[in-house]
């Protein structure tokens, strides 16, 4: 296993989740984040960031 610079794993996880959601939009976001945390060795704080990042993207902007 390689050591990645801080933030690199989070960027890779974000890209991986985005790709997974494009290929299957119905996949549960919480499950994808859990898998990304295991795959990219992310902290609980990183998981919270990912959840906020992806849920705020889905909300429509106020008019």
N, C-alpha and C positions, 0 to 999 in steps of 0.2 A: 504494500500500500504506500502511495506517495504522500508526502506532506505538501499541502497546498497553501498558498498565501492566504491570509485572513480575507474573507469575503469571496474568494474564488469558488469555494464549495457552494456558497449561497447563490452565486450567479449561475453556476452549473445546475443547481437544483431548480431555480426559477425557469431556466430554459427547458429542462427536462419536463417539468410539470406542464409548461405551456405546450410542448410538443405532444404530450400524452393527452391533454384536453382537446387539442385539435383533432387528433385521430379518433378520440371517443369522448365527445362533449358530455355524455351522461355519466361519466366516471365520477364517483364521490370525491369531492375536493379534500376532505379530511383524510381519506384513505391515501390519496396521492401524496399529501404532505407527510403522512406517516412513513410511507415508502421512501420518499425523498430524504427524510431525516436519517433513516437507516442506511440508505445507499450512499449519501454524501457526508455522513457523520456530523449532522447538525445538532445544535443545542436546542433546548426548549424555547429559548428566546428567538432563535432563527425560525422555529416552527410558527411562533406567534406572528412574526414578521410576514412569513409566507401567507398565513391565513388572512391577515389584514390586506396584504398586497393584492391577493386574488379576489377577495370579496369586495374591495372598493372598486376594482375594475369592472365588476359585474353590475354595480348599482348605476341606474340611469342618472345623469346629471340633472339637477333641478333647473326648471325653466324660469 
